[in-house]
Amino acid sequence: MSSLLTSPLVDLDTGAVIAHPATVDPTGSLRAAPLPMIIELPVRTVLPGAGTLAPLHEALRRAGRHPREAILLLTGTCQEQDRPLLKVGLDGLRTIGYLLGFAGVGSAGGPALDLVAEAAPYVLALDPDVVARVPADHRATAVVRAVASLARDVGAHVLAPDVRREAQVAVLRGLGVRLAHGPLLAPGPDGKVRVPLPVADESPATVMLGPRVQEMLLPAVTLPAEAKAEEAVAAFGHEPTITSVILVDEFQRPKGSLDRSRFLLSFAARYGHALHGSKPAQRLADPPRTVPRTTPAIAAMQAAGRDAARVYDDLVVTDELNRCLGIVRVSDLIRQVSAIRA
């Protein structure tokens, strides 16, 4: 799948670019960018223990990135006797902060589904051959439906690689696939990604409170709590779909939230950059609006509406240790709640 990870990871619901494949500069170092990066990692490299992944940790550190900003996409299979070692390795990576995923799900060369369920990953990447046969082959469509059902049950996103046709997008979106990349979704000459418009979902809602926010989770763009305001400006300027930057401490706990519109408006005023550029971004930040990852969509909407001045600000999703797992956009919550009430 390595050769296919050449285009950005796109949210099919909003058209936002949420991650990029990891790239390496001529010196062999990871290129730093504000958006999270996707790094492919063979399963066998996780089995020997934490020491073998030290170069990865060091490469991220030199690029000025935190593990929470990297999605490790595991490739290949794991033998039955190696599963305990894999579980220990994945638990260690998750504790450090990495987002974990499996590639090739739904194929003979991919991970076993019971292993996927036990690992509770962030993302399940379908096998490219399965995606290529959608929608013409009903058997491939059935595989996607099964993987999407598994993902819902374990709180993971489904990623469709190498998407090339609009017909694929329509079917994949209808089956519950949220993330995709491929030639169809590559940026145009103007640098923008264009996603085919969705067809309205008329299916009845079965869960009255809506899905939990972890099912709508998007990676957050984060900066250290002591970052300068000009660093946040650079982050927003790198990608127009970034709606917020979350300031976090050394333990990845959210300490401030920078809304794109309000923050950049501060710099649009006369002498804005001179007044704020070299000062801490925290001066212009709002308190982060956090919700636990198990919060239902309707409850999250209620939390978003408590402050009328910030009703459309991104919500910061946290784990049991109050660490930032990502963000949920209020527009996604509105769509979910609207579907429930329809």
N, C-alpha and C positions, 0 to 999 in steps of 0.2 A: 504493500500500500504506500510505501515511501514515495514512489514516483508520482502518486496521485495527490499528495499533499502540497500542491503548488498554488492554491488559491485560498483566500481568507475563509474563515468559518462564519457562516451567515445565519442569522435568526430568520427563519421563514415567515414568522408572524409579523415581524416589524421591518425586515430588510436591513437590520443593523449588523454591522461587522463586529463580532465579539471576540475573535481571536485570530491569530495568524500562525502559520507553520513556522517553526523555529528556523532561523537562517544563520549562517556562519559567515563572517567576513574573511577577507584574504589572510588574516593572521590566525585563523582557526578559532576565534572567539565568537560567542553568541552575540548577535546584534540585539541591542536593547530597544524596546519600543513600548509605548504606554499600554497597549492592549496585551492581554494574556497570550502566551505562546503554546503551541502544541508540539510536543516532543515525542517521537516514536521511540519505543524502548522494547527490545526483545524480552520475552518473559524470562529467558534463561539468565539474563543479567541480574535479575532480582533475587534469584535463588541462593547465590553464595553468601549473601549478607550485605550489611550496610557499607562495608569497606569498598566493594566494587563500584559503588555509585558515588564515591567521593569526588571523582572528576566532574560529574554532573552538578553536584552541589557547588563546587568551586567555580564552574563556568557560570552558573546563575549569579553567584555572589559578585564575580567580576563584571557581569553585565548590569549590576545594580538591581537585580530582580529578586523577589521573594518566591519561595516554592508555591505559595498560594496563587501566584500568577502564571503557573505552568500546569498544563494538562498533560500528564504522562499517558500516552496511548500504548498499551501493551500489545505486542504482536506475537503470534505463534501459539502453540499449545503447551499444556502442562501435564506431565505424566501423573498418574494417580499417586505414586509414592512421593512425588515432589510437592504435593499440595500443602502439607504442613509448613514447609519452608517458604512457599509462596505466600501463605497467609501471614506469616511473621514479617516477611519483607514488605507486603502491602500495608500492614498495620503500621510499620515503622515509617513508611513514606507518607501515609495519611497523617500520622502524628506530627511530622515535620511541617505539613501543610499542603502537600501536593494534592491536586485533583487527579483522580485516577480514572482510566477508561480502558476498555478492551476493543481491539480491532478485529475485523473478520467475523463478527458475531452472525450466526445463521449459516455458517459454512462448515464443511468437514475440517478445514484447516484452521478454524477459529476455536475459541475456548468453549468448553462444555457449559451448557446452560446452568447446570446446578452449581458449577464453580462461580459463574457470573453472579448468581443470586446470593451466594454466600459472601462474595467480596463486596457487595453493595457499592458499585462504582458510581462515578459522577456521570459518565457518558458511555453508551454502547454504540460503537461504529459498525454499521452493517458491512457485509462483504461487498466489494464493488461489483462483482459479477451478479449478485442478487439485485442490486440497484439497477444495473444495466438492463435486466429483463423485465423491469416494471415499466408500464402496466401490461405489456403484451402477454406475459406468462402468469397465469393465475397462481401457479405454484410459488413463484417468487413473491407475489403479493401476499400470499398466505404466510410466508416466512417473515416478511416485514411486519405483518399484523401480530404474529406471535412474539416477535422481539419487542414490539411496542407495548404489548400487554405485560410482558415481563418487566420492562423498564418502568411502567407505571407502578407496578407492585413493589419495586425496590427503590423507587424515588430517583430514577436516572433519566437522563435525556437520551434520545436516539439521534445518531448522526448518520446522514446519508452521504457517502463519498462519491465523487466523480459524477455529479448530476449534470446531464447534458441537454435534456429536453424539458419543455414546459409541461408536457403530459406527465412526466415523472414527478415534478413538483406538486401538481394537483393531487395525484394519488398518494404520494408520501405524506403530504400535509393532512389529507383526510384520514390517514391511518395513525396519525399522532406523532409523526416525525417533526421535530422542532428545529433541528440543526442540519445544515448541509454545506457542501462545498463542491466545486467543480467548474468546468468551463462555462456553463450557463450563468454562474454566479460570480464570475471573474469581474473585476472592476473594468469599466469602459474607459475610453480615452480621457474622459473628464475625471477619472478616479472614483466614480460612484458605482455602487452595486445596485442593480435593478432586479427585484424579485417579482415574478408574476403575481398578480393580485389573487387573493384567495377567494374561493367560492363560499358563500355563507353556509355555516354548519347548522342544519336543521334537526340534528339528532337530539332527543330529549335528555336532559341532565339526570343523572342517577344519584348524584351525591349533592344534597341540598346545601351543604356548606361550601361546596367547591373543593378543588384539590388543595393540598398543602402547598405553601409557598416554595418548598424545596423542589417541587416539580416545575416551577416557573423560574428557577434560579438561573441567573446569568452571571458570568465572572465579573467581578468588580475591578475597576481600574483604581489601584491604591498607590498612595505615596506615604512616606514616613510622616509622622505627626509634626516633625520639625522642618518639613520641606518648605522651601521658599515659594512665594506666590508665582514667580516666573516659571518655576518647574511645573506648576499646575497649568499655567497658560500653554506651555509646550505640550503637555499631555492632551489638553482639549484641542489644540491646533493640529495634532497628528491625525486625528480621525473625527470627522464631523458627527458620527453617530454616538460618540461618548456623551452621555447625558449627565454623568456625575463622576467626581473623583472622591474617594473615601480616604481620609487620613487615619492611619492606624499606628499603634505603638509597636514596640518590639515583639509583642506577643500576638500581633494581628488583631488586637481589640480596637474597634472603631472609636475614634476620638473626635472626628469632625466630618462634615459632609459639605462638599462644594457643588452646588447646583450650577450647571453650565450657564444658563441664561443670566442669573444674578451675578455670578462670579465674573463673567466676561464683561458684563455691563459696568462693573467697577473700573475696568481698564479702558472702557470706551470713552469715559469722561476725560476732560482735559487734564493733562498731567497724570492720568491714571497709572501709567506704568511707573513713572517716577515716584509716585506716592506709595505704591504697593509692591512693585516688582521685586525688590530686594528684602522685603519684610516677610515674616512667616505667613504662609497661606492660612494658618489657623485663625489669624485675625479676621479673615473674611468668611470663615466657615460657620455653618449652622451646626447645632447639636445633631448627631446622627439619629435618624428615626429607625430604631431596630425592632425586628420581629423575630422570634424563635423560628427555626426551620420547620417546625411542625404546625405552624399557624395556618388555619384554613383561609381560603381566599376572601370570604366575606369578613372574617375578623380582621384580616390585613387591610381591607378597604376601610373598615371602621377606624383603624389606627391611622390610616392616611388622611382621613377627614377630620381629625381632631384639631388640626391647625389649618385654618382656611387659607393662610398666606403661603402654605407649603403643600397644598393638597396634591400637587402633581410631582413632588420630589420623589426620587427613588427611595425605596425602603431598603435598609441594610439587613440581610438575613444572617443570623448568628447561630452558632452551635451551642452546646451545653456549657462551654467555657467562655461564652461571650466573644468568641473569635469570629471575625468576618468571613463568611462563606461565599458571599456574593451579593448581588442586588436583585430586587424585583421591581419592575417598572409598573407604575400605577395603570398604565394603558393595558398591560396584560391582565391585571386584576379586573379592570372594567370589563374586558372581553369575557373573562370567566364568569363574573357575576351576571352579566347580561345573558349568557347562555343558560345559567341556572334559572333565571326568572322568565325566560322566553316560553 
